[in-house]
Amino acid sequence: VTNAQAAEHPAGAINYNGAELYALNCSNCHGIYGEGDGAVTPELSVVLLDLRYLSQRNSGAFPSEFVQRIIDGREVRAAHGPTGMPVWGVEFSKSEGLGEGAQQRVASKISAISDFLQQIQIIEPAGTN
């Protein structure tokens, strides 16, 4: 969605493609499939967790609010460090602007990425790992 298209939806009611947003903004570090094996991963000072197992690590429930808080910067992870993962809430705001409609679009982008991550979850039956 371009800024021109977004301007046509001032209330922020845009359905973003979470897979596309993930590929553009997250895959360099987290990998195409969320396995923590992105192109820049060898240069990072930490090992990234496999994002496909977030639900499994959370007793089978996808931690949507927690994931959104990490993406938008409200939750800081030690692995991301002070200059690690970009704060996508801020980065998306730079391109969208600060008005109410713009902030709704930012929230929609973050929600779309979270929804995509929920879709790629792998749940292994108990006793198989």
Order of alpha helices (4+ residues) and beta strands (2+ residues): alpha-alpha-alpha-alpha-alpha-alpha
